[in-house]
Amino acid sequence: MAKGPLISRSQLRKHRVEDEKKQEEQKQEEAQYHKEEQQIDNYYRKQLKKNKPLNATRSSQNQRSRQMNSFLMKWIVIVFLLLVLVLMMVFFI
């Protein structure tokens, strides 16, 4: 049997204080790392917003414009013919 304690209370206290300091340092390092990581993410997010990729080409825009033009022209002709039909019905009946 040992005559005295293996570790004294003052040594335990020192170890506890050292552990607390290490934990605080680790928390600070993690907070700093998180802050740096967030700054990097924000920078690249801003760059993506600034430089949006082009989804449309000039030829596809022209093709879409031609399709809309033909669609609208067809409906204009149909409405005009219906208008003429209604006017003929009004005048001749």
C-alpha positions as CSV (number, residue, x, y, z in Angstrom):
1,M,0.0,0.0,0.0
2,A,1.1,3.5,-0.8
3,K,1.7,5.8,2.1
4,G,0.5,8.9,0.3
5,P,-1.8,9.8,-2.5
6,L,-0.5,9.1,-6.0
7,I,-1.6,12.6,-7.2
8,S,-2.1,15.5,-5.0
9,R,-5.1,17.9,-5.1
10,S,-2.9,20.7,-6.4
11,Q,-1.7,18.5,-9.3
12,L,-5.3,17.6,-10.1
13,R,-6.3,21.2,-10.1
14,K,-3.4,22.1,-12.4
15,H,-4.4,19.3,-14.8
16,R,-8.0,20.5,-14.7
17,V,-6.9,24.1,-15.4
18,E,-4.7,23.0,-18.3
19,D,-7.5,20.9,-19.8
20,E,-9.9,23.9,-19.6
21,K,-7.3,26.1,-21.3
22,K,-6.8,23.5,-24.0
23,Q,-10.6,23.3,-24.6
24,E,-10.9,27.1,-24.8
25,E,-8.0,27.2,-27.3
26,Q,-9.7,24.5,-29.4
27,K,-13.0,26.4,-29.3
28,Q,-11.3,29.6,-30.4
29,E,-9.5,27.8,-33.2
30,E,-12.7,26.2,-34.3
31,A,-14.5,29.5,-34.2
32,Q,-11.7,31.2,-36.2
33,Y,-11.7,28.3,-38.8
34,H,-15.5,28.5,-39.1
35,K,-15.2,32.3,-39.6
36,E,-12.6,31.9,-42.3
37,E,-14.6,29.2,-44.0
38,Q,-17.7,31.4,-44.0
39,Q,-15.7,34.3,-45.5
40,I,-14.5,32.0,-48.3
41,D,-18.1,30.7,-48.9
42,N,-19.4,34.2,-49.0
43,Y,-16.7,35.3,-51.5
44,Y,-17.5,32.4,-53.9
45,R,-21.2,32.9,-53.5
46,K,-20.8,36.5,-54.6
47,Q,-18.7,35.5,-57.5
48,L,-21.3,33.0,-58.7
49,K,-24.0,35.6,-58.4
50,K,-21.9,38.1,-60.3
51,N,-20.9,35.6,-63.1
52,K,-24.1,33.7,-63.8
53,P,-23.6,31.1,-66.5
54,L,-25.3,31.8,-69.8
55,N,-28.3,29.5,-70.4
56,A,-29.4,30.9,-73.7
57,T,-27.6,31.4,-77.0
58,R,-28.4,33.9,-79.7
59,S,-29.6,31.3,-82.1
60,S,-32.0,29.8,-79.5
61,Q,-33.3,33.3,-78.7
62,N,-33.9,33.9,-82.4
63,Q,-35.7,30.6,-82.8
64,R,-37.9,31.3,-79.9
65,S,-38.7,34.7,-81.2
66,R,-39.6,33.3,-84.6
67,Q,-41.9,30.7,-83.0
68,M,-43.7,33.3,-81.0
69,N,-44.0,35.5,-84.0
70,S,-45.6,32.7,-86.1
71,F,-48.0,31.8,-83.2
72,L,-49.1,35.4,-82.7
73,M,-49.6,35.9,-86.5
74,K,-51.8,32.9,-86.7
75,W,-54.0,34.1,-83.9
76,I,-54.2,37.6,-85.3
77,V,-55.4,36.1,-88.6
78,I,-58.0,33.9,-86.8
79,V,-59.3,36.9,-84.8
80,F,-59.5,39.1,-87.9
81,L,-61.5,36.4,-89.8
82,L,-63.8,36.0,-86.9
83,L,-64.3,39.8,-86.7
84,V,-65.1,39.9,-90.4
85,L,-67.6,37.1,-90.0
86,V,-69.3,38.9,-87.1
87,L,-69.4,42.2,-89.1
88,M,-70.9,40.4,-92.1
89,M,-73.5,38.8,-89.8
90,V,-74.4,42.2,-88.3
91,F,-74.7,44.0,-91.7
92,F,-76.5,41.3,-93.7
93,I,-78.9,39.9,-91.2
